[in-house]
Amino acid sequence: MSLAHWAIVAIVVFLLFGAGKLPRLMGDVAEGIKAFKKGMKEDEPSKQIEDKKE
């Protein structure tokens, strides 16, 4: 996609969500990613313990 296409997409997204909602939306996405990573880290030790039992 060319630069003009990306500009149109950005304008449409800005019009749909507004200036106030975009930062909050990106913050929610970042929190979700952090929670997912934390969950994956917490799951790894229990998996290692199960492997040792076998």
N, C-alpha and C positions, 0 to 999 in steps of 0.2 A: 504494500500500500504506500502511496506517496504521502508526502507531508500534508498536502491539501486534504486528503482523506482523514488523516489523524486529527487535523484541526477541526474538521466538521464533526467528527466523533466527540472530541473534547467539548465542543460548544453544545452539542446535544445533551451530553452527560451533565454539563454544568446547568443547562436549562431545566433538566428533569429533576435533579437533586438539589440544586441551589447551592449557594456558597456556604451556608451554615451546616448543611448535612454532610458534605464531602469529608471534612476533617473528622467528624464523629464516625462516619462510616469507615474511614481508613483506620481510625483508632480501634474500632470494634474488630476489624479484620486482624490487626496486629495482636490484639488480646487473644483472639481465637488461635492464632498461630503459636503464641507463647504457651497457651494452655495445652495445645496439642503436643508441643515439644516436651513440656513438663510431664505430661502423661506418658509419653514414650520413654522418658528417662526413668520414671518410677516403675514402669513395667519391666525394664531390663533386669534389675536385680532379682526379681521374683522368678524370671525365666532361668537365670543362671542357677538359682537354688534348686529349681525343678530338675535341671540337667544333672546336677550333682547327685540327686537322690536316685537317679536311674543307674 
